[in-house]
Amino acid sequence: IEEIETRREEEEAMREPVLDVMDFGDEIVVVAEIPGVSKEDIDVSATERRLTIRAKPYSAKVDLPAEVRPEGAKATYSNGILEVRLPKKEGKRAEVREKKVKVE
């Protein structure tokens, strides 16, 4: 029971960052405000239709407006702002696979 309560407290302590999702035609750009965290503590992963960001105390799952190529994603973090660029997918649909995105 203590483990369940601890997990619930951790989930309640997580905050959703301020997000902006932009479609620039050939890529989707997601900008998240996550001040006060170090680059090394940011965990970003992507699938064709979803971006997941974790950086205590922040956590967000973003449904993307178009299919993207997760293997081409690039992320940068500076002055509390995380920017993730995801190139749009062309052609036929493929199976959903999650891909870690290195934050630079």
Residue frames relative to the residue before (quaternion, step in Angstrom):
aa qw qx qy qz dx dy dz
I 1.0000 0.0000 0.0000 0.0000 0.00 0.00 0.00
E 0.6311 0.5400 -0.3414 0.4399 3.58 0.98 -0.78
E 0.6321 0.5389 -0.3281 0.4498 3.58 1.03 -0.81
I 0.6450 0.5111 -0.3158 0.4723 3.60 0.99 -0.82
E 0.6615 0.5003 -0.3083 0.4659 3.59 0.93 -0.88
T 0.6392 0.5205 -0.3273 0.4620 3.60 0.98 -0.82
R 0.6535 0.5086 -0.3124 0.4655 3.59 0.93 -0.89
R 0.6506 0.5108 -0.3173 0.4638 3.60 0.96 -0.85
E 0.6417 0.5192 -0.3240 0.4623 3.60 0.97 -0.82
E 0.6437 0.5135 -0.3216 0.4675 3.60 1.01 -0.80
E 0.6577 0.5056 -0.3126 0.4627 3.59 0.95 -0.86
E 0.6623 0.4994 -0.3075 0.4663 3.59 0.98 -0.84
A 0.6490 0.5256 -0.3161 0.4501 3.60 1.12 -0.64
M 0.5713 0.5908 -0.3863 0.4186 3.62 1.20 -0.37
R 0.1692 -0.7775 0.6003 0.0805 3.56 -1.06 0.80
E 0.3993 -0.6858 0.5463 0.2679 3.54 -1.11 0.68
P 0.3911 -0.7338 0.4995 0.2431 3.61 -0.74 0.98
V 0.5612 -0.5319 0.4921 0.4000 3.54 -1.32 0.28
L 0.0748 -0.8268 0.5571 -0.0205 3.58 -0.72 1.13
D 0.0627 -0.7437 0.6621 0.0669 3.52 -1.29 0.51
V 0.1095 -0.7854 0.6083 0.0339 3.58 -0.81 1.04
M 0.0284 -0.8202 0.5703 -0.0352 3.57 -0.66 1.13
D 0.2366 -0.7532 0.6015 0.1218 3.56 -1.05 0.86
F 0.0873 -0.8280 0.5538 0.0043 3.58 -0.49 1.22
G 0.7003 -0.4774 0.2708 0.4564 3.57 1.11 0.63
D 0.8264 0.1213 -0.0513 0.5475 3.58 0.49 -1.16
E 0.7935 0.1446 -0.1052 0.5817 3.59 1.26 -0.11
I 0.3347 -0.6759 0.6149 0.2302 3.51 -1.36 0.43
V 0.1111 -0.7795 0.6141 0.0537 3.57 -0.95 0.90
V 0.0972 -0.7727 0.6264 0.0320 3.56 -0.87 1.03
V 0.0917 -0.7791 0.6198 0.0204 3.56 -0.83 1.06
A 0.0377 -0.8025 0.5950 -0.0231 3.58 -0.82 1.06
E 0.3116 -0.7214 0.5885 0.1901 3.55 -1.02 0.87
I 0.1536 0.7808 -0.5872 0.1482 3.58 -0.47 1.23
P 0.0079 -0.8447 0.5349 -0.0168 3.59 0.54 1.15
G 0.7921 0.3781 -0.2524 0.4074 3.51 -1.29 0.48
V 0.6389 0.4737 -0.3557 0.4908 3.59 1.20 0.28
S 0.4175 -0.6806 0.5257 0.2937 3.56 -1.17 0.45
K 0.6616 -0.5325 0.3650 0.3814 3.54 -1.19 0.65
E 0.6584 0.5388 -0.3042 0.4286 3.58 1.00 -0.83
D 0.6891 0.4784 -0.2743 0.4701 3.60 1.19 -0.48
I 0.5641 0.5933 -0.3880 0.4234 3.60 1.27 0.04
D 0.0981 -0.7759 0.6227 0.0236 3.55 -0.88 1.03
V 0.0129 0.7970 -0.6003 0.0657 3.58 -0.57 1.20
S 0.0823 0.7744 -0.6253 0.0506 3.57 -0.96 0.89
A 0.1422 -0.8053 0.5743 0.0384 3.55 -1.17 0.62
T 0.1490 -0.7054 0.6800 0.1335 3.49 -1.34 0.53
E 0.7432 -0.3923 0.2771 0.4659 3.58 -1.24 -0.09
R 0.8162 0.2422 -0.1044 0.5140 3.62 1.08 -0.64
R 0.7844 0.2736 -0.1572 0.5339 3.62 1.20 -0.05
L 0.1875 -0.7405 0.6372 0.1022 3.52 -1.20 0.77
T 0.1075 -0.7833 0.6104 0.0471 3.58 -0.93 0.92
I 0.0760 -0.7818 0.6189 -0.0042 3.54 -0.91 1.06
R 0.0447 0.7731 -0.6311 0.0449 3.57 -0.93 0.97
A 0.2436 0.7170 -0.6237 0.1937 3.54 -0.90 1.03
K 0.3687 -0.7687 0.4649 0.2387 3.58 -0.03 1.29
P 0.5895 -0.2185 -0.7775 0.0169 1.58 -1.73 1.81
Y 0.5267 0.6615 -0.3926 0.3619 3.63 1.20 0.30
S 0.0761 0.7704 -0.6308 0.0528 3.52 -1.19 0.66
A 0.1202 0.7962 -0.5845 0.1000 3.59 -0.92 0.91
K 0.1316 -0.7238 0.6699 0.1008 3.52 -1.25 0.66
V 0.1188 -0.8166 0.5649 0.0048 3.54 -0.63 1.20
D 0.2719 -0.7267 0.6078 0.1689 3.57 -0.76 1.06
L 0.3178 -0.7844 0.5091 0.1566 3.57 -0.64 1.13
P 0.5211 -0.6803 0.4256 0.2907 3.61 -1.04 0.76
A 0.7770 0.1343 -0.0891 0.6085 3.62 1.27 -0.18
E 0.5754 -0.5654 0.4467 0.3868 3.57 -1.24 0.33
V 0.1354 -0.7915 0.5947 0.0395 3.54 -1.03 0.91
R 0.4462 -0.6316 0.5539 0.3087 3.53 -1.40 0.13
P 0.3002 -0.8008 0.4847 0.1836 3.63 -0.09 1.23
E 0.6262 0.5589 -0.3459 0.4193 3.60 1.06 -0.67
G 0.6986 0.4467 -0.2714 0.4887 3.61 1.21 -0.33
A 0.4271 0.7304 -0.4451 0.2932 3.59 1.29 0.04
K 0.0804 -0.7669 0.6360 0.0313 3.54 -1.16 0.74
A 0.0869 -0.7995 0.5940 0.0199 3.57 -0.98 0.89
T 0.0533 -0.7711 0.6339 0.0278 3.55 -1.09 0.79
Y 0.1234 -0.7811 0.6098 0.0525 3.57 -1.16 0.67
S 0.1882 0.7685 -0.5876 0.1694 3.55 -0.76 1.09
N 0.8638 0.0130 -0.0341 0.5025 3.56 -0.99 0.92
G 0.7426 -0.4394 0.2264 0.4519 3.58 0.92 0.92
I 0.6533 0.4839 -0.3068 0.4949 3.59 1.30 0.05
L 0.1617 -0.7604 0.6250 0.0705 3.55 -0.84 1.10
E 0.0537 -0.7824 0.6204 0.0088 3.57 -0.85 1.01
V 0.0644 -0.7891 0.6109 0.0003 3.56 -0.78 1.10
R 0.1311 -0.7833 0.6063 0.0403 3.57 -0.78 1.11
L 0.0496 -0.8063 0.5883 -0.0364 3.54 -0.73 1.17
P 0.3257 -0.7526 0.5321 0.2107 3.61 -0.50 1.13
K 0.4908 -0.6654 0.4802 0.2930 3.55 -1.03 0.84
K 0.4797 -0.6597 0.5111 0.2710 3.51 -1.21 0.67
E 0.1906 -0.7585 0.6128 0.1130 3.54 -1.12 0.73
G 0.7922 0.3433 -0.2270 0.4506 3.57 -1.14 0.55
K 0.8178 -0.2934 0.1994 0.4532 3.53 -1.30 -0.46
R 0.5840 -0.5850 0.4492 0.3390 3.52 -1.33 0.46
A 0.1826 -0.7575 0.6167 0.1121 3.52 -1.14 0.68
E 0.6539 -0.4964 0.3703 0.4347 3.57 -1.26 0.12
V 0.5305 -0.6429 0.4591 0.3074 3.56 -1.20 0.63
R 0.0737 0.7674 -0.6310 0.0866 3.55 -0.82 1.09
E 0.3606 -0.7228 0.5466 0.2207 3.53 -0.99 0.86
K 0.1017 -0.7880 0.6070 0.0165 3.57 -1.05 0.88
K 0.3981 -0.6910 0.5517 0.2444 3.57 -0.90 0.95
V 0.2008 -0.7653 0.6023 0.1055 3.56 -1.09 0.77
K 0.3503 -0.7398 0.5385 0.2000 3.59 -0.70 1.09
V 0.2867 -0.7484 0.5769 0.1576 3.57 -0.91 0.97
E 0.1432 -0.8036 0.5753 0.0529 3.56 -0.77 1.05
